[in-house]
Amino acid sequence: MVMEPSRNIRKTVTSVTVPLYQVKADLFRTLGHPVRIRVLELLQDGPRPVHDLLAELDVEASNLSQQLAVLRRSGIVTSIRRGSTVVYALSTTDTADLMHAARRIITQMLTGQGELLAELTNEATA
């Protein structure tokens, strides 16, 4: 028996609603690599060619390429080819704001830990 292929077969994509907290978790997972964070920090000052990023980072070119691909696929960075050079940029200034917010949060956390350490030290000497 020979089966004829259907003429108008289309895959229908059903709309799946993903909770916002899941989308946020995915974003933070994407950011969860030290090289990716460093790349984003470097791009805060403006677009940079790959060779500049490579000069700033202590990683192999293949590793940087992989990390840039993850950031590009997620939409966090964009890339433009200028001749033989590929230039990367943050896709939105909100990413730079997020990096600044992370620095503030870490500073507050460390300050709190320093205060706790001082308190514990004072209790130990009392």
C-alpha positions in Angstrom: 0.0 0.0 0.0 1.4 3.4 -1.1 0.5 6.3 1.1 0.3 9.7 -0.5 1.7 12.6 1.5 -0.9 15.1 2.7 -0.8 18.2 0.6 -1.3 20.8 3.3 0.3 19.3 6.4 1.3 22.1 8.7 2.7 21.7 12.2 0.6 23.8 14.5 2.5 25.3 17.4 0.3 25.6 20.4 0.9 28.6 22.6 2.3 27.4 25.9 2.2 30.0 28.7 5.4 29.9 30.7 5.2 31.5 34.1 7.2 34.7 34.5 9.3 33.2 37.3 10.4 30.4 34.9 11.5 32.9 32.3 13.4 34.8 35.0 15.1 31.6 36.1 16.1 30.9 32.5 17.6 34.4 32.2 19.6 33.9 35.4 20.8 30.5 34.3 22.0 32.1 31.1 23.9 34.6 33.1 25.3 31.9 35.4 28.8 31.7 33.9 31.8 33.8 34.9 32.9 34.4 31.3 29.4 35.5 30.3 29.2 37.9 33.2 32.7 39.4 32.4 31.7 39.8 28.7 28.5 41.7 29.8 30.6 43.9 32.1 33.0 44.7 29.2 30.1 45.5 26.8 28.7 48.0 29.3 31.0 50.6 27.9 29.9 50.0 24.3 30.3 47.5 21.4 33.5 45.6 21.3 35.1 43.4 18.6 35.7 39.8 19.5 39.5 40.3 19.5 39.2 43.0 22.1 37.1 40.7 24.3 39.6 37.9 23.9 42.4 40.2 24.9 40.6 41.1 28.1 39.6 37.6 29.1 41.8 34.7 30.1 40.0 32.1 28.0 40.6 30.2 24.8 39.0 31.6 21.7 36.7 28.5 21.4 35.4 29.0 24.9 34.7 32.7 24.3 32.9 31.8 21.1 30.7 29.3 22.9 29.8 31.8 25.6 29.1 34.5 23.1 26.8 32.1 21.2 24.8 31.4 24.4 24.4 35.2 25.0 23.5 35.8 21.4 20.9 33.0 21.2 19.2 34.2 24.4 19.0 37.8 22.9 21.2 39.4 25.6 23.8 40.5 23.1 23.8 41.2 19.4 26.5 40.8 16.9 27.4 42.7 13.7 29.9 41.7 11.2 32.2 44.5 9.9 34.4 43.0 7.2 36.2 40.1 8.9 35.5 41.5 12.4 32.5 40.5 14.5 31.4 43.2 17.0 29.3 42.4 20.0 27.0 44.8 21.9 24.4 44.6 24.7 20.9 44.3 23.1 19.5 46.6 25.8 20.8 49.1 28.3 18.8 47.2 30.9 21.5 44.5 30.9 24.0 47.1 32.1 21.5 48.2 34.7 21.2 44.6 35.9 25.0 44.3 36.2 25.1 47.5 38.3 22.2 46.2 40.4 24.1 42.9 41.0 27.2 44.9 42.1 25.0 46.9 44.6 23.4 43.7 45.9 26.8 42.0 46.4 28.1 45.1 48.1 25.2 45.2 50.5 25.6 41.5 51.2 29.3 41.8 52.0 28.7 44.9 54.1 26.1 42.9 56.1 28.6 40.0 56.5 31.3 42.5 57.6 28.9 43.9 60.2 28.1 40.4 61.4 31.8 39.5 61.6 32.5 42.7 63.6 29.7 41.9 65.9 30.9 38.3 66.4 34.4 39.5 67.0 33.2 42.1 69.6 31.2 39.3 71.4 34.3 37.0 71.4 36.5 39.7 73.1 33.8 40.7 75.6 
